[in-house]
Amino acid sequence: MTQQFDGPPGSGPAPDTGPIPYHPAEPAPAGRAEAVRQRHEAALMAIPGVTMVSVGQGPAGEPAIRLGVRDASVLPHLPAAIEGVPVVPVVTGPIDAQPR
């Protein structure tokens, strides 16, 4: 014999379950930052001393474009924001590919 579970005693029957429609009006913030990164990655990588471009978090936890840079001398050449998305520089030092 199979019993149906309706939740804790006294809680009544379980509500309908199933897929919930999701139709966002605009992309999620991180999705928007990723789209901006994709549009501008080539130009950002062309700045001498930029070693990487990624999406991460800004100081307040908001989605941001993170730029790895060789050293602090690159910082004055970077934008503060692109299309409203903050740019967060990270001094990584030089990055060299390792042989296989």
TIKOL-815959 format. One line per 2 residues: number of its first residue (from 1); for each residue x, y, z of C-alpha. Coordinates in nm, 2 decimals. Example, Ala and Ser with C-alpha at 12.3 -4.5 7.8 and 13.67 -1.06 7.14 Angstrom:
REM TIKOL-815959
1	1.23 -0.45 0.78  1.37 -0.11 0.71;
//
This chain:
REM TIKOL-815959
1	0.00 0.00 0.00  0.14 0.34 -0.10;
3	0.08 0.65 0.12  0.07 1.01 -0.01;
5	0.28 1.26 0.18  0.10 1.59 0.22;
7	0.35 1.77 0.44  0.38 1.79 0.82;
9	0.07 1.70 1.02  -0.18 1.98 1.02;
11	-0.03 2.16 0.72  -0.30 2.05 0.47;
13	-0.24 1.91 0.12  0.07 2.01 -0.07;
15	0.03 2.29 -0.32  0.06 2.20 -0.69;
17	0.41 2.14 -0.80  0.56 2.16 -1.14;
19	0.74 2.39 -1.37  0.72 2.76 -1.30;
21	0.74 2.99 -1.60  1.04 3.21 -1.61;
23	1.04 3.50 -1.85  1.29 3.77 -1.74;
25	1.24 4.11 -1.89  1.61 4.16 -1.93;
27	1.92 3.95 -1.89  2.04 3.88 -1.54;
29	2.31 4.12 -1.43  2.59 3.87 -1.46;
31	2.46 3.77 -1.81  2.46 4.14 -1.91;
33	2.82 4.17 -1.78  2.92 3.86 -1.99;
35	2.76 4.01 -2.30  2.96 4.33 -2.25;
37	3.28 4.13 -2.19  3.23 3.94 -2.51;
39	3.17 4.26 -2.71  3.48 4.44 -2.58;
41	3.73 4.15 -2.50  3.94 4.20 -2.81;
43	3.98 4.57 -2.75  4.07 4.52 -2.38;
45	4.32 4.25 -2.46  4.48 4.49 -2.71;
47	4.57 4.73 -2.43  4.94 4.67 -2.36;
49	4.98 4.49 -2.02  4.63 4.34 -2.00;
51	4.67 3.97 -1.95  4.31 3.85 -1.90;
53	3.95 3.95 -1.92  3.68 3.78 -1.72;
55	3.35 3.84 -1.54  3.35 3.85 -1.16;
57	3.23 4.06 -0.88  3.30 4.43 -0.80;
59	3.37 4.56 -0.45  3.00 4.57 -0.36;
61	2.93 4.22 -0.50  2.79 4.35 -0.82;
63	2.87 4.18 -1.16  3.19 4.34 -1.30;
65	3.45 4.29 -1.57  3.78 4.19 -1.42;
67	4.10 4.27 -1.60  4.42 4.10 -1.51;
69	4.71 4.34 -1.57  5.09 4.29 -1.57;
71	5.16 4.57 -1.32  5.02 4.89 -1.18;
73	5.16 5.10 -1.47  4.87 4.97 -1.68;
75	4.60 5.10 -1.45  4.57 5.46 -1.59;
77	4.50 5.31 -1.93  4.19 5.12 -1.82;
79	3.83 5.24 -1.83  3.64 5.26 -1.50;
81	3.33 5.11 -1.66  3.21 4.98 -2.00;
83	2.85 5.02 -2.09  2.77 5.08 -1.73;
85	2.94 4.76 -1.60  3.23 4.84 -1.36;
87	3.58 4.74 -1.45  3.79 4.59 -1.17;
89	4.16 4.56 -1.24  4.37 4.29 -1.07;
91	4.75 4.31 -1.08  4.85 3.95 -1.17;
93	5.20 4.00 -1.28  5.32 3.85 -1.61;
95	5.14 3.54 -1.73  5.33 3.30 -1.94;
97	5.20 2.98 -2.11  5.37 2.67 -1.98;
99	5.50 2.42 -2.24  5.32 2.09 -2.26;
//
